Amino acid sequence: MADREPKPAATVPLKMKIGYGLGDLGANFLFQPVMLFLMYFFTDVFMLGASTAGLIFLAAKAWDGISDPIIGFLSDRTRSRWGQKRPYLLFGALPLGLSFFLLFAAPDLTPAGRAAYALAAFLLFCTAYTVVNIPYAALTANLTLDSHERSRVTAFRMFFAIFGTLIAAGATRPVVGLFASEAAGWRTVSLVYGLLAAALTLVTFFSVRERVFQVEDFGDRLRDLPRIIGRNRPFLLLSLGMLMQLTAISILAAMINYFFKYNLARESFIPVAFLCLFVPAALALPFWVWLSRKQNKGTVFNLGMGLVALTMVVLYFIDEFQPLPIGLLLVLAGVGLSTIYLSPWSMVPDTVEYLEWKTGLRREGLIYGFFCFVQKLGAALGGFVSGQGLALAGYVPNAVQTPDALLGIRLLTTLAPVLLVIAGIAFIRFYPIDERLHQRMIRDIQRKIAGRDGHA
């Protein structure tokens, strides 16, 4: 048995929590504009057809289905002077920032050229994001074995994630509007976000010291990923629940742009709408962290997303612009939305231990790689459903919409996410890991390690 030193203390130092969290601040300067604005950018700025844009989203995430497990597998086996996961942050930071700029560069091309460019740029960005984000996410399981401390580490990370989301949601469109053309505005903003993300990724690299787990050769390969994941029932339930919830939120985020521009004729309210969602999400994090110490993490996740679903049902019946009721509904939705940033990411490390407890295999990279793929697949399905739904409803960009198109936008913004949220709640309802089981798992794992070390 190889050495597992240095062993992490139960408490992660504040400096390391902040440094780790800053990495997700940078990541959300990239991920959130893609989720919130890329569909709109493709249809109304780059002038792609809605159906074509939706297919590009789906194709890019199909590629993630290949690249994510590969990077997770490689990161589990990396050994370097910088550690196991950290080298990916060091060498991936600058390519990640550049690829984001290219995604929003909007060159002047023919219609076919625009479609080909959008697909190639999206594939490049997805690859660069995978190289950095999967090892970054997998670091959580190496910082501490204490479940509650992981919730606190995740809270720091997600506070910075929501802070990045606030900037992306509230500042992006107003800054873009300062330029002579939308295309020029998007190019400039994407360059700034890309540089910031690269710099913050490097800050995390220099701030965090990981615990490197020696990976023994159990004969597993990438082809064995379904077997490894299939033996981890809690992870399967969490992944399916997260897929439903992220698809719902991705549809909602994409459609807000169209709902306020066309249904309510208040395009200027779009940044306010996003702030009404994400400011309460940030402020509510301490409450959900506190509640997670009193209730199971899955229960907390379901409570928050249930609140989101309830507000979307009410929003469906609002057919004219009423800033106060709409703002209050979005604030309540934001409070519930906070749990999607906290709960699942504090649950994934517990599923890493579940796999080790059941099989003796510790595979942070593979598990986080698959879970990051689930996250991106949810965003892709949200984009695909939004694009195909708009096309079926007869949406025409930058024009007066027909009643059928307006109804389609309303349904996509409200009731479609509600149905997906309900499905996600059903999966999480059966998630089995609670505090008692997790403590038992850790005790058993540590006894096995001590036994192997004693016979080394």
C-alpha positions in Angstrom: 0.0 0.0 0.0 1.4 3.3 -1.0 1.8 6.4 1.2 -1.3 8.6 1.6 0.6 11.5 3.2 0.0 14.3 3.7 -3.2 13.6 5.4 -5.8 16.4 5.4 -7.0 17.9 8.7 -10.7 17.9 9.3 -10.7 21.7 9.0 -9.6 23.3 5.8 -7.7 26.6 6.3 -9.6 29.7 5.4 -6.9 30.8 2.9 -7.3 27.5 1.0 -11.1 27.7 1.0 -10.9 31.2 -0.5 -8.3 30.2 -3.0 -10.3 27.2 -4.0 -13.5 29.2 -4.3 -11.8 31.8 -6.6 -11.4 29.1 -9.2 -15.2 28.8 -9.5 -15.5 32.6 -9.7 -13.4 32.3 -12.9 -15.3 29.3 -14.1 -18.6 31.1 -13.8 -17.4 34.0 -15.8 -17.5 31.4 -18.6 -20.1 28.9 -17.8 -22.9 31.3 -17.0 -22.6 33.4 -20.1 -22.8 30.2 -22.1 -25.9 29.0 -20.2 -27.6 32.4 -20.0 -26.7 34.1 -23.3 -25.2 31.8 -25.8 -28.5 30.6 -27.3 -29.6 34.2 -27.6 -26.2 35.1 -29.1 -26.4 32.3 -31.7 -30.0 33.2 -32.8 -30.2 37.0 -32.5 -26.6 38.2 -32.9 -24.8 35.5 -35.0 -28.0 34.8 -36.8 -28.2 31.1 -36.7 -31.5 29.3 -37.0 -33.0 28.3 -33.6 -33.0 24.6 -34.6 -29.4 24.8 -35.8 -28.3 26.5 -32.6 -30.0 23.8 -30.5 -28.3 21.0 -32.5 -24.9 22.7 -32.0 -25.5 22.7 -28.2 -26.4 19.0 -28.3 -23.4 18.1 -30.5 -21.0 19.9 -28.3 -22.2 18.0 -25.2 -22.1 14.7 -27.1 -18.4 15.4 -27.4 -18.2 16.1 -23.7 -19.5 12.6 -23.2 -16.3 11.4 -24.7 -13.8 13.9 -23.3 -15.0 14.2 -19.7 -14.4 10.6 -18.7 -11.0 10.6 -20.5 -9.8 13.7 -18.5 -11.2 12.2 -15.3 -9.4 8.9 -16.0 -6.1 10.7 -16.8 -6.3 13.0 -13.8 -6.7 10.0 -11.5 -3.4 8.7 -12.8 -1.4 11.9 -13.1 1.8 12.2 -11.1 3.9 15.3 -11.3 5.9 17.8 -9.3 2.7 19.9 -9.0 0.5 17.1 -7.7 -2.3 15.1 -9.3 -5.0 17.6 -10.2 -3.3 20.9 -10.1 -1.2 20.6 -13.3 -4.4 20.7 -15.3 -5.2 24.2 -13.8 -1.7 25.4 -14.6 -1.5 24.4 -18.2 -5.2 24.7 -19.1 -5.8 28.2 -17.8 -4.7 30.3 -20.9 -6.2 27.9 -23.5 -9.5 28.1 -21.6 -9.6 31.9 -21.7 -8.7 32.0 -25.4 -11.3 29.5 -26.4 -14.1 31.5 -24.6 -13.1 34.6 -26.6 -13.3 32.6 -29.9 -16.8 31.4 -29.0 -18.2 34.9 -29.0 -15.9 36.4 -31.7 -18.7 36.4 -34.3 -16.7 36.6 -37.5 -18.4 37.7 -40.7 -19.1 34.5 -42.6 -21.7 32.9 -44.9 -24.6 31.1 -43.2 -23.0 27.7 -43.6 -19.7 29.2 -42.4 -21.3 30.6 -39.3 -22.8 27.2 -38.4 -19.4 25.5 -38.9 -17.6 28.1 -37.0 -20.1 28.0 -34.1 -19.8 24.2 -33.8 -15.9 24.3 -34.0 -15.6 27.1 -31.5 -18.1 25.4 -29.1 -16.2 22.1 -29.3 -12.9 23.9 -28.6 -14.3 25.7 -25.6 -15.9 22.5 -24.2 -12.6 20.7 -24.4 -10.7 23.4 -22.7 -13.3 23.7 -20.0 -13.2 20.0 -19.4 -9.4 19.9 -19.0 -9.6 22.5 -16.2 -12.9 22.0 -14.6 -13.0 18.3 -14.0 -9.7 18.2 -12.0 -10.7 21.4 -10.3 -14.0 19.9 -9.1 -12.3 16.6 -8.0 -10.1 18.5 -5.6 -13.0 18.8 -3.2 -12.7 15.2 -2.1 -9.0 15.6 -1.4 -9.3 18.6 1.0 -11.0 16.8 3.9 -12.8 13.6 4.8 -15.3 15.4 7.1 -18.8 15.6 5.5 -19.8 18.9 7.2 -16.5 20.5 6.4 -17.0 19.6 2.8 -20.3 21.4 2.9 -18.5 24.5 4.2 -15.8 24.2 1.5 -18.5 23.8 -1.1 -20.3 26.8 0.4 -17.2 28.9 -0.2 -16.8 27.6 -3.7 -20.5 28.2 -4.5 -20.5 31.7 -2.9 -17.8 32.7 -5.4 -19.7 30.8 -8.2 -22.8 32.8 -7.5 -20.8 36.0 -7.3 -19.4 35.2 -10.7 -23.0 34.5 -11.9 -24.1 37.8 -10.5 -21.5 39.7 -12.5 -22.2 37.6 -15.7 -26.0 38.0 -15.3 -26.1 41.6 -14.2 -23.3 43.3 -16.1 -22.9 41.4 -19.4 -25.8 42.8 -21.4 -25.5 46.4 -20.1 -21.8 46.4 -21.0 -22.5 44.8 -24.4 -25.0 47.6 -25.0 -22.3 50.3 -24.6 -20.8 49.3 -27.9 -21.8 50.4 -31.4 -22.9 46.9 -32.3 -23.9 43.8 -30.2 -21.2 41.7 -32.0 -18.4 44.1 -31.0 -19.8 44.2 -27.4 -19.8 40.4 -27.1 -16.3 40.2 -28.5 -15.0 42.6 -25.9 -16.8 41.1 -23.0 -15.7 37.6 -23.9 -12.1 38.7 -24.0 -12.3 40.3 -20.5 -14.1 37.3 -19.0 -11.6 34.9 -20.7 -8.6 36.8 -19.2 -10.2 37.0 -15.8 -11.0 33.2 -15.8 -7.5 32.3 -16.8 -6.0 34.5 -14.0 -8.3 33.2 -11.3 -7.6 29.6 -12.3 -3.9 30.3 -11.8 -4.7 31.8 -8.4 -6.3 28.6 -7.4 -3.3 26.6 -8.6 -1.0 28.6 -6.3 -3.4 28.6 -3.4 -4.4 25.0 -3.0 -2.3 22.0 -1.8 -4.0 18.8 -2.6 -4.0 15.4 -0.8 -2.7 13.0 -3.4 -4.3 9.5 -3.2 -2.1 6.7 -4.4 -4.1 4.9 -7.1 -3.6 1.2 -7.1 -3.9 -0.8 -10.3 -7.3 -2.5 -9.9 -7.4 -3.2 -13.6 -10.1 -0.6 -14.3 -10.0 1.2 -17.7 -12.3 3.7 -19.4 -14.4 0.8 -20.8 -15.1 -0.2 -17.2 -16.6 3.2 -16.4 -20.3 2.0 -16.7 -19.4 -0.9 -14.3 -17.8 1.5 -11.8 -20.6 4.0 -11.9 -23.3 1.3 -12.0 -22.1 -0.1 -8.6 -22.6 3.3 -7.0 -26.4 3.7 -6.6 -26.3 7.0 -4.7 -24.2 8.5 -7.4 -26.6 7.3 -10.1 -29.6 8.8 -8.3 -27.8 12.1 -7.7 -26.7 12.2 -11.3 -30.2 11.6 -12.7 -31.7 14.2 -10.3 -29.0 16.7 -11.1 -29.6 16.2 -14.9 -33.3 16.9 -14.5 -32.7 20.0 -12.4 -29.9 21.5 -14.5 -31.9 20.9 -17.7 -34.8 22.8 -16.1 -32.7 25.7 -15.0 -30.9 25.9 -18.3 -34.2 26.1 -20.2 -35.4 28.8 -17.7 -32.1 30.8 -18.0 -32.1 30.7 -21.8 -35.8 31.5 -22.2 -35.8 34.5 -19.8 -34.1 36.5 -22.6 -36.9 35.7 -25.0 -39.7 36.0 -22.4 -38.9 39.5 -21.4 -38.0 40.7 -24.9 -41.0 39.4 -26.7 -43.8 38.3 -24.3 -43.5 41.2 -21.8 -41.8 43.7 -24.2 -39.3 44.7 -21.5 -35.9 43.7 -22.8 -34.3 46.3 -20.5 -35.5 44.3 -17.5 -33.5 41.2 -18.4 -30.4 42.1 -16.3 -32.7 43.0 -13.4 -34.5 39.6 -13.8 -31.2 37.7 -13.5 -30.1 39.8 -10.5 -33.4 39.0 -8.8 -32.6 35.3 -9.3 -28.9 35.2 -8.4 -28.5 37.8 -5.6 -31.0 35.9 -3.3 -29.2 32.7 -4.3 -26.0 34.1 -2.9 -27.5 35.5 0.2 -29.4 32.3 0.9 -26.4 30.1 0.9 -25.6 30.4 4.7 -29.2 29.4 5.5 -29.0 26.3 3.3 -25.6 25.4 4.8 -27.2 25.7 8.3 -30.2 23.6 7.3 -27.9 21.0 5.7 -26.5 20.3 9.2 -30.1 19.7 10.5 -31.5 17.8 7.5 -30.1 15.3 4.9 -28.5 17.0 2.0 -30.9 15.5 -0.5 -33.9 16.8 1.5 -32.4 20.3 1.4 -31.9 20.0 -2.3 -35.5 19.0 -2.9 -36.9 21.8 -0.7 -35.0 24.4 -2.7 -35.9 23.1 -6.1 -39.5 22.6 -5.0 -39.6 26.4 -4.3 -38.3 27.1 -7.8 -41.1 25.0 -9.3 -43.8 26.7 -7.3 -42.7 30.1 -8.4 -42.6 29.1 -12.1 -46.2 27.8 -11.9 -47.3 31.2 -10.7 -45.2 33.0 -13.3 -47.0 31.2 -16.1 -50.2 33.1 -15.2 -48.6 36.5 -15.5 -49.3 37.8 -19.0 -48.3 41.5 -18.7 -45.3 43.3 -17.2 -45.8 43.8 -13.5 -42.3 44.5 -12.0 -43.1 44.0 -8.3 -44.9 40.6 -8.5 -42.5 39.3 -11.1 -39.5 40.6 -9.1 -40.8 38.9 -5.9 -41.4 35.6 -7.7 -37.8 35.7 -9.1 -36.4 36.4 -5.7 -38.2 33.4 -4.2 -37.0 31.3 -7.1 -33.5 32.5 -6.4 -33.6 31.5 -2.8 -34.5 28.0 -3.9 -32.0 28.0 -6.7 -29.2 28.4 -4.2 -29.5 24.7 -3.4 -28.4 23.6 -6.8 -25.1 25.4 -6.2 -24.6 23.8 -2.8 -26.3 20.5 -2.2 -25.2 18.3 -5.2 -21.6 19.4 -5.0 -21.4 18.5 -1.3 -23.1 15.2 -2.0 -20.6 14.0 -4.7 -17.6 13.5 -2.4 -19.8 11.3 -0.2 -20.5 9.1 -3.3 -16.7 8.9 -3.8 -16.5 7.3 -0.4 -19.5 5.1 -1.1 -17.7 3.5 -4.1 -14.5 3.0 -2.0 -16.6 1.5 0.8 -18.3 -0.9 -1.5 -15.5 -1.8 -3.8 -12.1 -0.6 -2.5 -11.8 1.7 -5.5 -11.3 5.4 -5.0 -12.0 7.2 -8.3 -12.5 10.9 -7.7 -11.5 11.8 -11.3 -13.9 9.3 -13.0 -16.8 10.2 -10.7 -16.3 14.0 -11.0 -15.6 13.6 -14.7 -19.0 11.9 -15.1 -20.7 14.4 -12.9 -19.3 17.3 -14.7 -20.5 15.7 -17.9 -24.0 15.5 -16.3 -23.8 19.2 -15.5 -22.8 20.1 -19.0 -25.3 17.6 -20.5 -28.1 19.4 -18.6 -27.0 22.7 -20.0 -26.8 21.2 -23.5 -30.3 19.6 -23.2 -31.6 23.0 -22.0 -30.2 24.7 -25.1 -31.4 21.9 -27.4 -35.0 21.9 -25.9 -35.0 25.7 -26.1 -33.9 25.8 -29.7 -36.2 23.1 -30.9 -39.1 24.5 -29.0 -38.6 28.0 -30.4 -38.4 26.5 -33.9 -41.5 24.5 -33.5 -43.4 27.5 -32.1 -42.4 29.5 -35.2 -40.0 31.9 -33.6 -38.4 34.6 -35.8 -35.6 36.6 -34.3 -35.9 40.4 -33.9 -39.5 40.4 -35.2 -43.0 40.6 -33.9 -43.9 37.1 -32.7 -47.1 35.2 -33.5 -49.5 34.1 -30.7 -48.2 30.6 -31.2 -44.6 31.7 -30.8 -45.5 33.7 -27.7 -47.3 30.7 -26.1 -44.3 28.5 -26.9 -41.9 31.0 -25.2 -44.2 31.1 -22.1 -44.4 27.4 -21.8 -40.7 26.9 -22.3 -40.0 29.6 -19.6 -42.3 28.2 -17.0 -44.1 24.9 -17.2 -41.4 22.9 -19.1 -38.9 23.6 -16.3 -41.5 22.7 -13.6 -42.0 19.2 -15.1 -38.3 18.5 -15.1 -37.8 19.8 -11.5 -40.5 17.4 -10.3 -38.7 14.5 -12.0 -35.5 15.6 -10.4 -37.1 15.7 -7.0 -38.3 12.1 -7.5 -34.8 10.8 -8.1 -33.2 12.7 -5.1 -36.0 11.4 -2.9 -34.4 8.0 -2.9 -30.8 9.1 -2.3 -29.6 6.9 0.6 -26.5 8.6 2.1 -27.3 10.4 5.4 -24.9 11.5 8.2 -25.1 8.2 10.0 -24.3 6.1 6.9 -21.4 8.4 5.9 -19.8 8.2 9.3 -20.0 4.4 9.1 -18.5 4.4 5.7 -15.5 6.6 6.8 -14.9 4.4 9.8 -14.9 1.2 7.7 -12.6 2.7 5.1 -10.1 3.9 7.7 -10.0 0.5 9.3 -9.3 -1.1 5.9 -6.5 1.4 5.3 -5.0 0.8 8.7 -5.2 -3.0 8.2 -3.4 -2.7 4.8 -0.7 -0.4 6.2 -0.2 -2.7 9.2 0.6 -5.6 6.7 2.8 -3.4 4.4 
